[in-house]
Amino acid sequence: MSDDFELPIIKETPAEKRILSMDEYLEFVQFNLQNAFDKASYLKWKKMLAVNAPFSL
């Protein structure tokens, strides 16, 4: 094996998992909808998926 390969050494312990209250979760979801959700792209994608050809059996 080569001695050039070095992996990072993590010296910090991972943070404890924190359970959100319902109010904190709602605030998190609303923040994501406002800042991460692109409504124009969503509507364009939804329109692209629509079937506009007649169907019959």
Predicted model as a PDB file, atoms N, CA, C, CB and O in Angstrom, pLDDT in the B-factor column:
MODEL        1                                                                  
ATOM      1  N   MET A   1       0.828  -1.196   0.000  1.00 53.00           N  
ATOM      2  CA  MET A   1       0.000   0.000   0.000  1.00 53.00           C  
ATOM      3  C   MET A   1       0.871   1.257   0.000  1.00 53.00           C  
ATOM      4  CB  MET A   1      -0.941   0.000   1.213  1.00 53.00           C  
ATOM      5  O   MET A   1       2.023   1.241   0.432  1.00 53.00           O  
ATOM      6  N   SER A   2       0.307   2.297  -0.476  1.00 59.00           N  
ATOM      7  CA  SER A   2       1.022   3.557  -0.553  1.00 59.00           C  
ATOM      8  C   SER A   2       0.842   4.354   0.736  1.00 59.00           C  
ATOM      9  CB  SER A   2       0.542   4.372  -1.758  1.00 59.00           C  
ATOM     10  O   SER A   2      -0.228   4.324   1.343  1.00 59.00           O  
ATOM     11  N   ASP A   3       1.878   5.058   1.149  1.00 71.00           N  
ATOM     12  CA  ASP A   3       1.804   5.895   2.342  1.00 71.00           C  
ATOM     13  C   ASP A   3       1.251   7.285   2.038  1.00 71.00           C  
ATOM     14  CB  ASP A   3       3.177   6.016   2.975  1.00 71.00           C  
ATOM     15  O   ASP A   3       1.088   8.092   2.953  1.00 71.00           O  
ATOM     16  N   ASP A   4       0.958   7.582   0.762  1.00 81.00           N  
ATOM     17  CA  ASP A   4       0.453   8.892   0.369  1.00 81.00           C  
ATOM     18  C   ASP A   4      -1.029   9.079   0.704  1.00 81.00           C  
ATOM     19  CB  ASP A   4       0.668   9.097  -1.111  1.00 81.00           C  
ATOM     20  O   ASP A   4      -1.532  10.200   0.778  1.00 81.00           O  
ATOM     21  N   PHE A   5      -1.703   7.962   0.903  1.00 81.00           N  
ATOM     22  CA  PHE A   5      -3.149   8.011   1.141  1.00 81.00           C  
ATOM     23  C   PHE A   5      -3.408   8.333   2.608  1.00 81.00           C  
ATOM     24  CB  PHE A   5      -3.828   6.665   0.747  1.00 81.00           C  
ATOM     25  O   PHE A   5      -3.071   7.541   3.488  1.00 81.00           O  
ATOM     26  N   GLU A   6      -4.004   9.487   2.871  1.00 84.00           N  
ATOM     27  CA  GLU A   6      -4.282   9.892   4.246  1.00 84.00           C  
ATOM     28  C   GLU A   6      -5.764  10.212   4.399  1.00 84.00           C  
ATOM     29  CB  GLU A   6      -3.419  11.111   4.647  1.00 84.00           C  
ATOM     30  O   GLU A   6      -6.337  10.957   3.604  1.00 84.00           O  
ATOM     31  N   LEU A   7      -6.361   9.652   5.409  1.00 85.00           N  
ATOM     32  CA  LEU A   7      -7.760   9.927   5.707  1.00 85.00           C  
ATOM     33  C   LEU A   7      -7.834  11.028   6.762  1.00 85.00           C  
ATOM     34  CB  LEU A   7      -8.493   8.640   6.192  1.00 85.00           C  
ATOM     35  O   LEU A   7      -6.939  11.139   7.600  1.00 85.00           O  
ATOM     36  N   PRO A   8      -8.882  11.837   6.732  1.00 84.00           N  
ATOM     37  CA  PRO A   8      -9.011  12.879   7.755  1.00 84.00           C  
ATOM     38  C   PRO A   8      -9.297  12.251   9.120  1.00 84.00           C  
ATOM     39  CB  PRO A   8     -10.131  13.878   7.378  1.00 84.00           C  
ATOM     40  O   PRO A   8     -10.009  11.252   9.217  1.00 84.00           O  
ATOM     41  N   ILE A   9      -8.753  12.828  10.135  1.00 85.00           N  
ATOM     42  CA  ILE A   9      -8.984  12.352  11.494  1.00 85.00           C  
ATOM     43  C   ILE A   9      -9.987  13.299  12.144  1.00 85.00           C  
ATOM     44  CB  ILE A   9      -7.643  12.277  12.320  1.00 85.00           C  
ATOM     45  O   ILE A   9      -9.724  14.492  12.295  1.00 85.00           O  
ATOM     46  N   ILE A  10     -11.123  12.761  12.522  1.00 82.00           N  
ATOM     47  CA  ILE A  10     -12.184  13.558  13.143  1.00 82.00           C  
ATOM     48  C   ILE A  10     -11.964  13.509  14.645  1.00 82.00           C  
ATOM     49  CB  ILE A  10     -13.622  13.030  12.755  1.00 82.00           C  
ATOM     50  O   ILE A  10     -12.036  12.442  15.254  1.00 82.00           O  
ATOM     51  N   LYS A  11     -11.697  14.654  15.236  1.00 86.00           N  
ATOM     52  CA  LYS A  11     -11.387  14.708  16.667  1.00 86.00           C  
ATOM     53  C   LYS A  11     -12.595  15.096  17.505  1.00 86.00           C  
ATOM     54  CB  LYS A  11     -10.259  15.687  16.919  1.00 86.00           C  
ATOM     55  O   LYS A  11     -12.595  14.887  18.718  1.00 86.00           O  
ATOM     56  N   GLU A  12     -13.621  15.656  16.882  1.00 84.00           N  
ATOM     57  CA  GLU A  12     -14.810  16.072  17.622  1.00 84.00           C  
ATOM     58  C   GLU A  12     -15.799  14.924  17.682  1.00 84.00           C  
ATOM     59  CB  GLU A  12     -15.460  17.313  16.975  1.00 84.00           C  
ATOM     60  O   GLU A  12     -15.875  14.110  16.762  1.00 84.00           O  
ATOM     61  N   THR A  13     -16.546  14.863  18.756  1.00 82.00           N  
ATOM     62  CA  THR A  13     -17.593  13.857  18.844  1.00 82.00           C  
ATOM     63  C   THR A  13     -18.826  14.400  18.134  1.00 82.00           C  
ATOM     64  CB  THR A  13     -17.910  13.490  20.332  1.00 82.00           C  
ATOM     65  O   THR A  13     -19.056  15.609  18.146  1.00 82.00           O  
ATOM     66  N   PRO A  14     -19.627  13.531  17.513  1.00 78.00           N  
ATOM     67  CA  PRO A  14     -20.820  14.018  16.825  1.00 78.00           C  
ATOM     68  C   PRO A  14     -21.815  14.634  17.815  1.00 78.00           C  
ATOM     69  CB  PRO A  14     -21.489  12.875  16.044  1.00 78.00           C  
ATOM     70  O   PRO A  14     -21.915  14.215  18.968  1.00 78.00           O  
ATOM     71  N   ALA A  15     -22.534  15.623  17.334  1.00 81.00           N  
ATOM     72  CA  ALA A  15     -23.524  16.296  18.177  1.00 81.00           C  
ATOM     73  C   ALA A  15     -24.687  15.351  18.466  1.00 81.00           C  
ATOM     74  CB  ALA A  15     -24.035  17.594  17.498  1.00 81.00           C  
ATOM     75  O   ALA A  15     -25.015  14.479  17.661  1.00 81.00           O  
ATOM     76  N   GLU A  16     -25.292  15.541  19.613  1.00 84.00           N  
ATOM     77  CA  GLU A  16     -26.442  14.715  19.971  1.00 84.00           C  
ATOM     78  C   GLU A  16     -27.632  15.094  19.095  1.00 84.00           C  
ATOM     79  CB  GLU A  16     -26.794  14.875  21.474  1.00 84.00           C  
ATOM     80  O   GLU A  16     -27.813  16.258  18.739  1.00 84.00           O  
ATOM     81  N   LYS A  17     -28.442  14.085  18.754  1.00 86.00           N  
ATOM     82  CA  LYS A  17     -29.633  14.352  17.964  1.00 86.00           C  
ATOM     83  C   LYS A  17     -30.662  15.057  18.838  1.00 86.00           C  
ATOM     84  CB  LYS A  17     -30.214  13.043  17.371  1.00 86.00           C  
ATOM     85  O   LYS A  17     -30.905  14.671  19.981  1.00 86.00           O  
ATOM     86  N   ARG A  18     -31.250  16.081  18.278  1.00 87.00           N  
ATOM     87  CA  ARG A  18     -32.227  16.877  19.015  1.00 87.00           C  
ATOM     88  C   ARG A  18     -33.591  16.664  18.381  1.00 87.00           C  
ATOM     89  CB  ARG A  18     -31.842  18.392  19.023  1.00 87.00           C  
ATOM     90  O   ARG A  18     -33.741  16.784  17.165  1.00 87.00           O  
ATOM     91  N   ILE A  19     -34.564  16.356  19.185  1.00 90.00           N  
ATOM     92  CA  ILE A  19     -35.919  16.153  18.687  1.00 90.00           C  
ATOM     93  C   ILE A  19     -36.626  17.499  18.687  1.00 90.00           C  
ATOM     94  CB  ILE A  19     -36.698  15.104  19.549  1.00 90.00           C  
ATOM     95  O   ILE A  19     -36.669  18.192  19.704  1.00 90.00           O  
ATOM     96  N   LEU A  20     -37.187  17.866  17.514  1.00 91.00           N  
ATOM     97  CA  LEU A  20     -37.869  19.153  17.391  1.00 91.00           C  
ATOM     98  C   LEU A  20     -39.285  19.061  17.933  1.00 91.00           C  
ATOM     99  CB  LEU A  20     -37.891  19.618  15.928  1.00 91.00           C  
ATOM    100  O   LEU A  20     -39.943  18.028  17.820  1.00 91.00           O  
ATOM    101  N   SER A  21     -39.738  20.151  18.519  1.00 95.00           N  
ATOM    102  CA  SER A  21     -41.136  20.235  18.909  1.00 95.00           C  
ATOM    103  C   SER A  21     -41.957  20.482  17.651  1.00 95.00           C  
ATOM    104  CB  SER A  21     -41.368  21.361  19.972  1.00 95.00           C  
ATOM    105  O   SER A  21     -41.398  20.795  16.599  1.00 95.00           O  
ATOM    106  N   MET A  22     -43.260  20.346  17.745  1.00 96.00           N  
ATOM    107  CA  MET A  22     -44.120  20.555  16.576  1.00 96.00           C  
ATOM    108  C   MET A  22     -44.018  21.986  16.064  1.00 96.00           C  
ATOM    109  CB  MET A  22     -45.577  20.225  16.918  1.00 96.00           C  
ATOM    110  O   MET A  22     -44.042  22.211  14.854  1.00 96.00           O  
ATOM    111  N   ASP A  23     -43.904  22.954  16.965  1.00 97.00           N  
ATOM    112  CA  ASP A  23     -43.763  24.356  16.547  1.00 97.00           C  
ATOM    113  C   ASP A  23     -42.448  24.581  15.812  1.00 97.00           C  
ATOM    114  CB  ASP A  23     -43.848  25.290  17.762  1.00 97.00           C  
ATOM    115  O   ASP A  23     -42.411  25.287  14.805  1.00 97.00           O  
ATOM    116  N   GLU A  24     -41.364  23.982  16.314  1.00 96.00           N  
ATOM    117  CA  GLU A  24     -40.068  24.122  15.650  1.00 96.00           C  
ATOM    118  C   GLU A  24     -40.082  23.435  14.290  1.00 96.00           C  
ATOM    119  CB  GLU A  24     -38.948  23.540  16.525  1.00 96.00           C  
ATOM    120  O   GLU A  24     -39.505  23.941  13.328  1.00 96.00           O  
ATOM    121  N   TYR A  25     -40.747  22.273  14.212  1.00 95.00           N  
ATOM    122  CA  TYR A  25     -40.835  21.552  12.944  1.00 95.00           C  
ATOM    123  C   TYR A  25     -41.636  22.355  11.923  1.00 95.00           C  
ATOM    124  CB  TYR A  25     -41.474  20.170  13.153  1.00 95.00           C  
ATOM    125  O   TYR A  25     -41.245  22.442  10.759  1.00 95.00           O  
ATOM    126  N   LEU A  26     -42.741  22.935  12.345  1.00 96.00           N  
ATOM    127  CA  LEU A  26     -43.563  23.755  11.460  1.00 96.00           C  
ATOM    128  C   LEU A  26     -42.764  24.956  10.953  1.00 96.00           C  
ATOM    129  CB  LEU A  26     -44.840  24.227  12.189  1.00 96.00           C  
ATOM    130  O   LEU A  26     -42.842  25.305   9.775  1.00 96.00           O  
ATOM    131  N   GLU A  27     -42.005  25.579  11.835  1.00 96.00           N  
ATOM    132  CA  GLU A  27     -41.155  26.712  11.445  1.00 96.00           C  
ATOM    133  C   GLU A  27     -40.105  26.257  10.423  1.00 96.00           C  
ATOM    134  CB  GLU A  27     -40.461  27.335  12.694  1.00 96.00           C  
ATOM    135  O   GLU A  27     -39.831  26.973   9.460  1.00 96.00           O  
ATOM    136  N   PHE A  28     -39.520  25.080  10.625  1.00 93.00           N  
ATOM    137  CA  PHE A  28     -38.535  24.521   9.703  1.00 93.00           C  
ATOM    138  C   PHE A  28     -39.150  24.269   8.330  1.00 93.00           C  
ATOM    139  CB  PHE A  28     -37.955  23.222  10.266  1.00 93.00           C  
ATOM    140  O   PHE A  28     -38.547  24.611   7.312  1.00 93.00           O  
ATOM    141  N   VAL A  29     -40.338  23.678   8.289  1.00 93.00           N  
ATOM    142  CA  VAL A  29     -41.008  23.379   7.019  1.00 93.00           C  
ATOM    143  C   VAL A  29     -41.372  24.665   6.289  1.00 93.00           C  
ATOM    144  CB  VAL A  29     -42.270  22.529   7.257  1.00 93.00           C  
ATOM    145  O   VAL A  29     -41.166  24.765   5.079  1.00 93.00           O  
ATOM    146  N   GLN A  30     -41.900  25.634   6.991  1.00 94.00           N  
ATOM    147  CA  GLN A  30     -42.267  26.903   6.367  1.00 94.00           C  
ATOM    148  C   GLN A  30     -41.036  27.632   5.832  1.00 94.00           C  
ATOM    149  CB  GLN A  30     -43.010  27.790   7.368  1.00 94.00           C  
ATOM    150  O   GLN A  30     -41.090  28.228   4.757  1.00 94.00           O  
ATOM    151  N   PHE A  31     -39.945  27.591   6.564  1.00 93.00           N  
ATOM    152  CA  PHE A  31     -38.698  28.206   6.106  1.00 93.00           C  
ATOM    153  C   PHE A  31     -38.227  27.549   4.810  1.00 93.00           C  
ATOM    154  CB  PHE A  31     -37.604  28.095   7.193  1.00 93.00           C  
ATOM    155  O   PHE A  31     -37.828  28.242   3.874  1.00 93.00           O  
ATOM    156  N   ASN A  32     -38.271  26.210   4.748  1.00 90.00           N  
ATOM    157  CA  ASN A  32     -37.854  25.503   3.539  1.00 90.00           C  
ATOM    158  C   ASN A  32     -38.762  25.817   2.361  1.00 90.00           C  
ATOM    159  CB  ASN A  32     -37.834  24.006   3.788  1.00 90.00           C  
ATOM    160  O   ASN A  32     -38.280  25.974   1.238  1.00 90.00           O  
ATOM    161  N   LEU A  33     -40.060  25.911   2.594  1.00 88.00           N  
ATOM    162  CA  LEU A  33     -40.984  26.235   1.510  1.00 88.00           C  
ATOM    163  C   LEU A  33     -40.721  27.633   0.958  1.00 88.00           C  
ATOM    164  CB  LEU A  33     -42.430  26.126   1.996  1.00 88.00           C  
ATOM    165  O   LEU A  33     -40.817  27.857  -0.249  1.00 88.00           O  
ATOM    166  N   GLN A  34     -40.396  28.554   1.826  1.00 89.00           N  
ATOM    167  CA  GLN A  34     -40.137  29.926   1.392  1.00 89.00           C  
ATOM    168  C   GLN A  34     -38.799  30.069   0.675  1.00 89.00           C  
ATOM    169  CB  GLN A  34     -40.176  30.859   2.582  1.00 89.00           C  
ATOM    170  O   GLN A  34     -38.684  30.858  -0.263  1.00 89.00           O  
ATOM    171  N   ASN A  35     -37.790  29.319   1.101  1.00 90.00           N  
ATOM    172  CA  ASN A  35     -36.444  29.542   0.604  1.00 90.00           C  
ATOM    173  C   ASN A  35     -35.909  28.476  -0.335  1.00 90.00           C  
ATOM    174  CB  ASN A  35     -35.538  29.661   1.736  1.00 90.00           C  
ATOM    175  O   ASN A  35     -34.939  28.726  -1.051  1.00 90.00           O  
ATOM    176  N   ALA A  36     -36.509  27.303  -0.354  1.00 89.00           N  
ATOM    177  CA  ALA A  36     -35.959  26.222  -1.173  1.00 89.00           C  
ATOM    178  C   ALA A  36     -36.927  25.752  -2.251  1.00 89.00           C  
ATOM    179  CB  ALA A  36     -35.577  25.055  -0.294  1.00 89.00           C  
ATOM    180  O   ALA A  36     -36.508  25.068  -3.184  1.00 89.00           O  
ATOM    181  N   PHE A  37     -38.184  26.092  -2.152  1.00 84.00           N  
ATOM    182  CA  PHE A  37     -39.197  25.624  -3.091  1.00 84.00           C  
ATOM    183  C   PHE A  37     -39.355  26.633  -4.221  1.00 84.00           C  
ATOM    184  CB  PHE A  37     -40.547  25.393  -2.374  1.00 84.00           C  
ATOM    185  O   PHE A  37     -39.645  27.804  -3.976  1.00 84.00           O  
ATOM    186  N   ASP A  38     -39.167  26.189  -5.442  1.00 89.00           N  
ATOM    187  CA  ASP A  38     -39.307  27.051  -6.615  1.00 89.00           C  
ATOM    188  C   ASP A  38     -40.639  26.717  -7.296  1.00 89.00           C  
ATOM    189  CB  ASP A  38     -38.096  26.866  -7.609  1.00 89.00           C  
ATOM    190  O   ASP A  38     -40.743  25.728  -8.021  1.00 89.00           O  
ATOM    191  N   LYS A  39     -41.639  27.542  -7.057  1.00 88.00           N  
ATOM    192  CA  LYS A  39     -42.983  27.260  -7.552  1.00 88.00           C  
ATOM    193  C   LYS A  39     -43.043  27.254  -9.077  1.00 88.00           C  
ATOM    194  CB  LYS A  39     -43.963  28.282  -7.003  1.00 88.00           C  
ATOM    195  O   LYS A  39     -43.757  26.437  -9.658  1.00 88.00           O  
ATOM    196  N   ALA A  40     -42.312  28.143  -9.730  1.00 92.00           N  
ATOM    197  CA  ALA A  40     -42.323  28.199 -11.200  1.00 92.00           C  
ATOM    198  C   ALA A  40     -41.772  26.902 -11.791  1.00 92.00           C  
ATOM    199  CB  ALA A  40     -41.496  29.409 -11.707  1.00 92.00           C  
ATOM    200  O   ALA A  40     -42.339  26.366 -12.743  1.00 92.00           O  
ATOM    201  N   SER A  41     -40.686  26.401 -11.241  1.00 92.00           N  
ATOM    202  CA  SER A  41     -40.113  25.141 -11.735  1.00 92.00           C  
ATOM    203  C   SER A  41     -41.054  23.981 -11.474  1.00 92.00           C  
ATOM    204  CB  SER A  41     -38.754  24.868 -11.079  1.00 92.00           C  
ATOM    205  O   SER A  41     -41.191  23.088 -12.310  1.00 92.00           O  
ATOM    206  N   TYR A  42     -41.709  23.990 -10.307  1.00 91.00           N  
ATOM    207  CA  TYR A  42     -42.655  22.931  -9.977  1.00 91.00           C  
ATOM    208  C   TYR A  42     -43.826  22.920 -10.958  1.00 91.00           C  
ATOM    209  CB  TYR A  42     -43.168  23.103  -8.542  1.00 91.00           C  
ATOM    210  O   TYR A  42     -44.221  21.855 -11.434  1.00 91.00           O  
ATOM    211  N   LEU A  43     -44.380  24.082 -11.263  1.00 93.00           N  
ATOM    212  CA  LEU A  43     -45.510  24.148 -12.185  1.00 93.00           C  
ATOM    213  C   LEU A  43     -45.092  23.723 -13.602  1.00 93.00           C  
ATOM    214  CB  LEU A  43     -46.096  25.573 -12.207  1.00 93.00           C  
ATOM    215  O   LEU A  43     -45.858  23.063 -14.304  1.00 93.00           O  
ATOM    216  N   LYS A  44     -43.882  24.100 -14.014  1.00 94.00           N  
ATOM    217  CA  LYS A  44     -43.363  23.689 -15.322  1.00 94.00           C  
ATOM    218  C   LYS A  44     -43.214  22.164 -15.382  1.00 94.00           C  
ATOM    219  CB  LYS A  44     -42.002  24.377 -15.607  1.00 94.00           C  
ATOM    220  O   LYS A  44     -43.571  21.544 -16.384  1.00 94.00           O  
ATOM    221  N   TRP A  45     -42.688  21.566 -14.315  1.00 93.00           N  
ATOM    222  CA  TRP A  45     -42.508  20.119 -14.243  1.00 93.00           C  
ATOM    223  C   TRP A  45     -43.858  19.402 -14.233  1.00 93.00           C  
ATOM    224  CB  TRP A  45     -41.699  19.741 -12.994  1.00 93.00           C  
ATOM    225  O   TRP A  45     -44.027  18.374 -14.888  1.00 93.00           O  
ATOM    226  N   LYS A  46     -44.816  19.952 -13.485  1.00 92.00           N  
ATOM    227  CA  LYS A  46     -46.150  19.356 -13.400  1.00 92.00           C  
ATOM    228  C   LYS A  46     -46.842  19.397 -14.761  1.00 92.00           C  
ATOM    229  CB  LYS A  46     -47.003  20.088 -12.343  1.00 92.00           C  
ATOM    230  O   LYS A  46     -47.505  18.435 -15.147  1.00 92.00           O  
ATOM    231  N   LYS A  47     -46.692  20.500 -15.486  1.00 91.00           N  
ATOM    232  CA  LYS A  47     -47.280  20.626 -16.816  1.00 91.00           C  
ATOM    233  C   LYS A  47     -46.640  19.639 -17.795  1.00 91.00           C  
ATOM    234  CB  LYS A  47     -47.123  22.063 -17.333  1.00 91.00           C  
ATOM    235  O   LYS A  47     -47.321  19.092 -18.661  1.00 91.00           O  
ATOM    236  N   MET A  48     -45.332  19.413 -17.656  1.00 91.00           N  
ATOM    237  CA  MET A  48     -44.624  18.485 -18.522  1.00 91.00           C  
ATOM    238  C   MET A  48     -45.118  17.044 -18.315  1.00 91.00           C  
ATOM    239  CB  MET A  48     -43.115  18.572 -18.264  1.00 91.00           C  
ATOM    240  O   MET A  48     -45.154  16.262 -19.265  1.00 91.00           O  
ATOM    241  N   LEU A  49     -45.496  16.694 -17.087  1.00 91.00           N  
ATOM    242  CA  LEU A  49     -45.938  15.336 -16.779  1.00 91.00           C  
ATOM    243  C   LEU A  49     -47.378  15.062 -17.215  1.00 91.00           C  
ATOM    244  CB  LEU A  49     -45.805  15.084 -15.298  1.00 91.00           C  
ATOM    245  O   LEU A  49     -47.783  13.905 -17.326  1.00 91.00           O  
ATOM    246  N   ALA A  50     -48.134  16.096 -17.457  1.00 88.00           N  
ATOM    247  CA  ALA A  50     -49.545  15.917 -17.803  1.00 88.00           C  
ATOM    248  C   ALA A  50     -49.682  15.224 -19.154  1.00 88.00           C  
ATOM    249  CB  ALA A  50     -50.275  17.273 -17.825  1.00 88.00           C  
ATOM    250  O   ALA A  50     -48.933  15.497 -20.092  1.00 88.00           O  
ATOM    251  N   VAL A  51     -50.644  14.333 -19.227  1.00 83.00           N  
ATOM    252  CA  VAL A  51     -50.935  13.633 -20.478  1.00 83.00           C  
ATOM    253  C   VAL A  51     -51.993  14.428 -21.216  1.00 83.00           C  
ATOM    254  CB  VAL A  51     -51.409  12.159 -20.224  1.00 83.00           C  
ATOM    255  O   VAL A  51     -53.081  14.662 -20.690  1.00 83.00           O  
ATOM    256  N   ASN A  52     -51.679  14.843 -22.431  1.00 82.00           N  
ATOM    257  CA  ASN A  52     -52.643  15.619 -23.213  1.00 82.00           C  
ATOM    258  C   ASN A  52     -53.021  14.885 -24.498  1.00 82.00           C  
ATOM    259  CB  ASN A  52     -52.069  17.006 -23.546  1.00 82.00           C  
ATOM    260  O   ASN A  52     -53.252  15.500 -25.539  1.00 82.00           O  
ATOM    261  N   ALA A  53     -53.078  13.567 -24.400  1.00 85.00           N  
ATOM    262  CA  ALA A  53     -53.528  12.761 -25.531  1.00 85.00           C  
ATOM    263  C   ALA A  53     -54.786  12.006 -25.108  1.00 85.00           C  
ATOM    264  CB  ALA A  53     -52.407  11.771 -26.008  1.00 85.00           C  
ATOM    265  O   ALA A  53     -54.855  11.525 -23.977  1.00 85.00           O  
ATOM    266  N   PRO A  54     -55.772  11.892 -25.978  1.00 86.00           N  
ATOM    267  CA  PRO A  54     -56.995  11.199 -25.601  1.00 86.00           C  
ATOM    268  C   PRO A  54     -56.720   9.714 -25.319  1.00 86.00           C  
ATOM    269  CB  PRO A  54     -58.051  11.347 -26.710  1.00 86.00           C  
ATOM    270  O   PRO A  54     -55.827   9.115 -25.919  1.00 86.00           O  
ATOM    271  N   PHE A  55     -57.490   9.139 -24.411  1.00 81.00           N  
ATOM    272  CA  PHE A  55     -57.322   7.736 -24.046  1.00 81.00           C  
ATOM    273  C   PHE A  55     -58.688   7.048 -24.116  1.00 81.00           C  
ATOM    274  CB  PHE A  55     -56.691   7.595 -22.617  1.00 81.00           C  
ATOM    275  O   PHE A  55     -59.685   7.584 -23.632  1.00 81.00           O  
ATOM    276  N   SER A  56     -58.724   5.887 -24.707  1.00 84.00           N  
ATOM    277  CA  SER A  56     -59.976   5.118 -24.710  1.00 84.00           C  
ATOM    278  C   SER A  56     -59.631   3.625 -24.712  1.00 84.00           C  
ATOM    279  CB  SER A  56     -60.873   5.491 -25.955  1.00 84.00           C  
ATOM    280  O   SER A  56     -58.568   3.215 -25.178  1.00 84.00           O  
ATOM    281  N   LEU A  57     -60.541   2.846 -24.188  1.00 81.00           N  
ATOM    282  CA  LEU A  57     -60.351   1.391 -24.142  1.00 81.00           C  
ATOM    283  C   LEU A  57     -61.054   0.740 -25.310  1.00 81.00           C  
ATOM    284  CB  LEU A  57     -60.871   0.805 -22.815  1.00 81.00           C  
ATOM    285  O   LEU A  57     -61.014  -0.482 -25.452  1.00 81.00           O  
TER     286      LEU A  57                                                      
ENDMDL                                                                          
END                                                                             
